[in-house]
């Protein structure tokens, strides 16, 4: 299996707790144990098209610990890549990667720019309205705030028009925050392909808080000791993140056999996925090189 990479312009240690696994099961994770059998010809139009073309076109977006990129080799790594390679190998095709920004990746999938979004996407209700999800883990939101900012001490303090939260346009985290905190002032910008953070803006007092995926809480605490992590510090937020949401791959609606096959792949790989998330949550991989 060969991997090709295209780019579009628009385009510590975290152990899953028993509590998180319980939540994950409640919102629809696959159960380990199933064997992933490729549907026969005529059952899945998506798989038939992929096999005929000889290429699995996959949309990606860097978001550690689920998907990272080596700054030296430019190679991608993480459980999202493991899944993409497994699916391509199983189908006997090459894997073609297309980087796409979080605000356009779902639209790219709907426009048939790729067959599958293997980028780690938050399966928000808004996204579920337009695409299908096959989930394999769970995370939520933490918020980085200056320690001397007395306006924001708890999650309840966020729901205030006098408080500004920095978010990424079109991201699952932004959707979740907007849905929960209807009174907060949202400061939204497009995330560059390759990822970024908004902690410097918090430090400069341009925004009161920055959203961050809960898996990155220890990293932010390590890099920015002047900031506090809400709710309850990094360890507490990782255990009990705000707006916990399933994360997984996205596919176009209308092909239940393709979804069933992908669910079987995830079920077969779930222990390896969990181990990979733990590995790439360490500071060794999280810290910028």
GICOR-V224123 format. One record per residue. N is the residue number from 1. D_LAST is the distance of its C-alpha to the last C-alpha in Angstrom with 1 decimal. Layout:
N_D_LAST + N_D_LAST
//
This chain:
1_28.7 + 2_26.7 + 3_23.9 + 4_23.9 + 5_21.5 + 6_22.9 + 7_21.5 + 8_23.6 + 9_23.2 + 10_24.3 + 11_22.6 + 12_15.8 + 13_17.4 + 14_19.7 + 15_23.0 + 16_25.5 + 17_28.4 + 18_32.0 + 19_32.5 + 20_29.8 + 21_31.3 + 22_34.6 + 23_33.6 + 24_32.0 + 25_35.2 + 26_37.2 + 27_35.4 + 28_35.7 + 29_33.3 + 30_34.7 + 31_36.1 + 32_34.8 + 33_37.3 + 34_38.2 + 35_38.1 + 36_36.7 + 37_39.5 + 38_39.2 + 39_42.1 + 40_44.8 + 41_45.4 + 42_46.9 + 43_45.4 + 44_42.1 + 45_42.2 + 46_38.4 + 47_38.1 + 48_41.0 + 49_39.3 + 50_36.0 + 51_37.9 + 52_40.1 + 53_37.2 + 54_35.3 + 55_32.0 + 56_30.3 + 57_28.7 + 58_26.0 + 59_24.3 + 60_20.7 + 61_18.4 + 62_14.8 + 63_15.2 + 64_13.5 + 65_14.9 + 66_17.4 + 67_15.6 + 68_11.9 + 69_10.7 + 70_8.7 + 71_7.1 + 72_9.0 + 73_12.1 + 74_12.3 + 75_14.0 + 76_14.5 + 77_14.9 + 78_16.5 + 79_20.1 + 80_20.8 + 81_20.1 + 82_22.1 + 83_24.9 + 84_24.8 + 85_25.1 + 86_27.8 + 87_29.8 + 88_29.7 + 89_30.7 + 90_33.4 + 91_34.8 + 92_34.6 + 93_32.7 + 94_29.5 + 95_26.5 + 96_25.8 + 97_22.8 + 98_23.1 + 99_20.4 + 100_22.3 + 101_21.7 + 102_22.9 + 103_26.0 + 104_27.3 + 105_26.3 + 106_29.5 + 107_31.6 + 108_30.2 + 109_31.2 + 110_34.6 + 111_35.0 + 112_34.4 + 113_31.4 + 114_30.1 + 115_31.8 + 116_29.4 + 117_26.5 + 118_24.2 + 119_21.6 + 120_21.6 + 121_24.3 + 122_26.1 + 123_29.7 + 124_31.4 + 125_35.1 + 126_34.8 + 127_32.8 + 128_35.1 + 129_37.9 + 130_36.8 + 131_34.8 + 132_34.9 + 133_32.2 + 134_31.5 + 135_29.5 + 136_27.7 + 137_26.1 + 138_26.3 + 139_24.4 + 140_25.4 + 141_24.4 + 142_23.4 + 143_23.7 + 144_21.9 + 145_24.5 + 146_25.0 + 147_26.7 + 148_29.5 + 149_30.2 + 150_33.4 + 151_34.0 + 152_31.6 + 153_32.0 + 154_32.7 + 155_32.3 + 156_35.8 + 157_34.9 + 158_32.7 + 159_35.8 + 160_36.9 + 161_37.2 + 162_36.3 + 163_32.8 + 164_30.1 + 165_27.3 + 166_24.4 + 167_24.1 + 168_22.8 + 169_25.8 + 170_27.2 + 171_24.8 + 172_26.3 + 173_25.3 + 174_27.0 + 175_30.1 + 176_30.3 + 177_30.0 + 178_32.6 + 179_34.9 + 180_34.8 + 181_34.7 + 182_37.3 + 183_37.8 + 184_34.3 + 185_33.2 + 186_30.5 + 187_28.0 + 188_26.7 + 189_24.3 + 190_22.9 + 191_19.3 + 192_17.6 + 193_16.9 + 194_13.3 + 195_13.6 + 196_13.4 + 197_14.9 + 198_18.0 + 199_17.6 + 200_17.9 + 201_21.2 + 202_22.4 + 203_21.7 + 204_23.7 + 205_26.4 + 206_26.4 + 207_26.4 + 208_27.4 + 209_25.1 + 210_22.1 + 211_22.2 + 212_19.4 + 213_19.8 + 214_21.0 + 215_18.5 + 216_15.8 + 217_18.2 + 218_16.9 + 219_13.3 + 220_15.0 + 221_17.4 + 222_14.8 + 223_13.0 + 224_16.4 + 225_19.1 + 226_21.5 + 227_21.6 + 228_23.8 + 229_23.3 + 230_26.4 + 231_28.3 + 232_28.6 + 233_25.1 + 234_22.1 + 235_24.0 + 236_27.0 + 237_25.4 + 238_23.6 + 239_27.1 + 240_29.1 + 241_27.0 + 242_28.9 + 243_30.3 + 244_29.2 + 245_29.0 + 246_28.8 + 247_25.9 + 248_26.4 + 249_27.2 + 250_29.7 + 251_32.5 + 252_35.5 + 253_38.7 + 254_41.7 + 255_40.7 + 256_41.3 + 257_41.2 + 258_37.7 + 259_36.6 + 260_38.5 + 261_36.9 + 262_33.3 + 263_34.3 + 264_35.5 + 265_32.2 + 266_30.4 + 267_33.1 + 268_32.8 + 269_29.0 + 270_28.8 + 271_28.2 + 272_25.3 + 273_23.9 + 274_24.1 + 275_22.5 + 276_19.5 + 277_19.0 + 278_19.2 + 279_16.7 + 280_13.9 + 281_14.8 + 282_13.4 + 283_10.8 + 284_9.2 + 285_8.5 + 286_8.9 + 287_6.4 + 288_3.8 + 289_0.0
//
